[in-house]
Amino acid sequence: MVVTTNSAPASGVGRRRVTILGSTGSVGAQTVDLVARDPERFPVEALTANRNVALLADQAKRLNARLAVVADPAGYAELTERLAGTGIEAAAGPQAVVDAAARPADWVMAAIVGFAGLEPTLAAIRRGAIVAFANKEVLVCAGAFMMEEVRAHGATLLPVDSEHSAIYQVFDFARPESVAKLILTASGGPFRSKDRAFMATATREQAVAHPTWDMGAKISVDSATLMNKGLELIEAHFLFDVPEERIDVLVHPQSVIHSLVEYVDGSVLAQLGTPDMRTPIAYALGWPARLATPAERLDLTKTATLTFEPPDPDRFPALRLTRAALQSGGGAPTILSAANEVAVQAFLDRKIGFLDIERIVEGTLTALPHRPLRDLDAVREADAEARRDAAARVPACGAMAVGSR
Ligand SMILES: NC(=O)c1ccc[n+]([C@@H]2O[C@H](COP(=O)([O-])OP(=O)(O)OC[C@H]3O[C@@H](n4cnc5c(N)ncnc54)[C@H](OP(=O)(O)O)[C@@H]3O)[C@@H](O)[C@H]2O)c1
């Protein structure tokens, strides 16, 4: 259960000092866009990036941030040069990203992609910050541990994924026993109506061309395999403390209904809106108040048809894999997420074919033991072991895929 509820007093939010981890990414840049609209109310402590120094420096100057951090140490010289004379501090390296998250900001956007976001997010949680949570891989790889840290440190976790933001907004936190099930909607991704023969030769460009959302490369590929929905299922399990068998997935290609909660009396509550990530980001930024956003308004008279269909388990095995990992417990979700990160990167690097992603994930998930995760070191070990195993599978898949691309 998240430690805060959606029924906090509806007072206006005061001044809130902000840090954005992963500010140069898709979610990060949209957060920058919202924060820049009200700089008096949202002064900026720190911004972080991996390598995109030019954008990071521009953002830091635009928002008058106190600190800008580039995770890749090779970017440090360029960052200091670009920030010379501004008074903005520059730092580099993975530990500097963690240190940035530990600095006193009231609100931290966790928008780094993948396992790399674990330690910085944890640093923000451990000082009891409000953490707007986009970085789903962190909850997948260390869900029970992270939720325990949230409780122990009195942090507030506000989901940013549009599906989890939707559920958060309609979930009865005062009476969780009245919730019958969660229904996560899925756009179905770019290959919703494609067959396996098409997917076998799908290119990087085809896989990242998402029909309704404009997102970073990794999550776009995850949407094409439906692994994104599987990761979201695990995320929902930890965020809302609902067992896997009471979380359904519903394909809804228009992405207007962002998710639903069904109650024991048969009532179903949903949150709707146009597909624009600035809406869930603004919900978290303003929480518990609502902020005005430039997102296009939903006009249901113009939304001709809303359609729904069950996911196809034969064409998209990722949901089966994620459910199996969650049921197995222990390090299984950690292994699944790590293997998926390796496989997606190999696909983006054109080393393997699209269907090799699921082969590698399933191979690694089956090969490695699902040990219990007692602490953060065990999470790190499970992640590293899975990465090694998955990386070892890439060359064989790549050799087979060469002829088909
Ligand atoms: N995009 C969406 O609409 C959306 C929606 C819901 C949830 N999410 C989730 O939000 C997270 C971010 O997604 P995104 O689409 O915004 O990703 P993205 O566009 O790829 O951006 C990722 C951000 O993380 C930084 N980064 C990457 N590797 C890093 C590392 N090793 N250390 C430190 N920083 C690192 C990147 O810096 P550089 O720019 O320098 O590479 C960038 O700022 C993901 O977990 C995703 O699943 C995204």
The ligand as an SDF file (V2000), in Angstrom:
LIG
                    3D

 48 52  0  0  0  0  0  0  0  0999 V2000
    8.2150    8.2110  -21.8190 N   0  0  0  0  0  0  0  0  0  0  0  0
    7.0480    8.0110  -21.2880 C   0  0  0  0  0  0  0  0  0  0  0  0
    6.0310    8.5190  -21.7730 O   0  0  0  0  0  0  0  0  0  0  0  0
    6.9070    7.1600  -20.0570 C   0  0  0  0  0  0  0  0  0  0  0  0
    5.6480    6.8920  -19.5630 C   0  0  0  0  0  0  0  0  0  0  0  0
    5.5220    6.1460  -18.3970 C   0  0  0  0  0  0  0  0  0  0  0  0
    6.6520    5.6460  -17.7460 C   0  0  0  0  0  0  0  0  0  0  0  0
    7.8810    5.9080  -18.2560 N   0  0  0  0  0  0  0  0  0  0  0  0
    9.0580    5.3700  -17.5630 C   0  0  0  0  0  0  0  0  0  0  0  0
    9.8760    6.4830  -17.1950 O   0  0  0  0  0  0  0  0  0  0  0  0
   11.2560    6.1220  -17.2710 C   0  0  0  0  0  0  0  0  0  0  0  0
   11.9430    7.0810  -18.2360 C   0  0  0  0  0  0  0  0  0  0  0  0
   11.3990    6.8620  -19.5300 O   0  0  0  0  0  0  0  0  0  0  0  0
   11.7120    7.8550  -20.7380 P   0  0  0  0  0  0  0  0  0  0  0  0
   10.8510    7.4080  -21.8590 O   0  0  0  0  0  0  0  0  0  0  0  0
   11.6320    9.2660  -20.2650 O   0  0  0  0  0  0  0  0  0  0  0  0
   13.2400    7.4460  -21.0460 O   0  0  0  0  0  0  0  0  0  0  0  0
   14.3190    8.2250  -21.9250 P   0  0  0  0  0  0  0  0  0  0  0  0
   13.6630    9.1970  -22.8080 O   0  0  0  0  0  0  0  0  0  0  0  0
   15.1970    7.2010  -22.4950 O   0  0  0  0  0  0  0  0  0  0  0  0
   15.1250    9.0720  -20.7920 O   0  0  0  0  0  0  0  0  0  0  0  0
   15.8840    8.4240  -19.8010 C   0  0  0  0  0  0  0  0  0  0  0  0
   16.5760    9.4350  -18.9180 C   0  0  0  0  0  0  0  0  0  0  0  0
   17.4540    8.7270  -18.0340 O   0  0  0  0  0  0  0  0  0  0  0  0
   18.8070    9.1580  -18.2580 C   0  0  0  0  0  0  0  0  0  0  0  0
   19.6640    7.9970  -18.0990 N   0  0  0  0  0  0  0  0  0  0  0  0
   19.7580    6.9220  -18.9350 C   0  0  0  0  0  0  0  0  0  0  0  0
   20.6680    6.0490  -18.4700 N   0  0  0  0  0  0  0  0  0  0  0  0
   21.1570    6.5800  -17.3260 C   0  0  0  0  0  0  0  0  0  0  0  0
   22.1600    6.1690  -16.4090 C   0  0  0  0  0  0  0  0  0  0  0  0
   22.8540    5.0110  -16.5670 N   0  0  0  0  0  0  0  0  0  0  0  0
   22.4090    6.9660  -15.3380 N   0  0  0  0  0  0  0  0  0  0  0  0
   21.7510    8.1170  -15.1620 C   0  0  0  0  0  0  0  0  0  0  0  0
   20.8080    8.5750  -16.0160 N   0  0  0  0  0  0  0  0  0  0  0  0
   20.5070    7.8080  -17.0700 C   0  0  0  0  0  0  0  0  0  0  0  0
   18.8150    9.7180  -19.6710 C   0  0  0  0  0  0  0  0  0  0  0  0
   19.9020   10.6190  -19.8900 O   0  0  0  0  0  0  0  0  0  0  0  0
   20.4090   10.9530  -21.4250 P   0  0  0  0  0  0  0  0  0  0  0  0
   19.3030   11.7630  -22.0500 O   0  0  0  0  0  0  0  0  0  0  0  0
   21.6360   11.7460  -21.2020 O   0  0  0  0  0  0  0  0  0  0  0  0
   20.6130    9.6360  -22.0910 O   0  0  0  0  0  0  0  0  0  0  0  0
   17.4580   10.4200  -19.6810 C   0  0  0  0  0  0  0  0  0  0  0  0
   17.5300   11.6340  -18.9660 O   0  0  0  0  0  0  0  0  0  0  0  0
   11.2870    4.6600  -17.7370 C   0  0  0  0  0  0  0  0  0  0  0  0
   11.4030    3.8270  -16.6210 O   0  0  0  0  0  0  0  0  0  0  0  0
    9.9320    4.4680  -18.4070 C   0  0  0  0  0  0  0  0  0  0  0  0
    9.4820    3.1380  -18.3510 O   0  0  0  0  0  0  0  0  0  0  0  0
    8.0310    6.6470  -19.4020 C   0  0  0  0  0  0  0  0  0  0  0  0
  1  2  1  0
  2  3  2  0
  2  4  1  0
  4  5  1  0
  4 48  2  0
  5  6  2  0
  6  7  1  0
  7  8  2  0
  8  9  1  0
  8 48  1  0
  9 10  1  0
  9 46  1  0
 10 11  1  0
 11 12  1  0
 11 44  1  0
 12 13  1  0
 13 14  1  0
 14 15  2  0
 14 16  1  0
 14 17  1  0
 17 18  1  0
 18 19  2  0
 18 20  1  0
 18 21  1  0
 21 22  1  0
 22 23  1  0
 23 24  1  0
 23 42  1  0
 24 25  1  0
 25 26  1  0
 25 36  1  0
 26 27  1  0
 26 35  1  0
 27 28  2  0
 28 29  1  0
 29 30  1  0
 29 35  2  0
 30 31  1  0
 30 32  2  0
 32 33  1  0
 33 34  2  0
 34 35  1  0
 36 37  1  0
 36 42  1  0
 37 38  1  0
 38 39  2  0
 38 40  1  0
 38 41  1  0
 42 43  1  0
 44 45  1  0
 44 46  1  0
 46 47  1  0
M  CHG  2   8   1  16  -1
M  END
$$$$
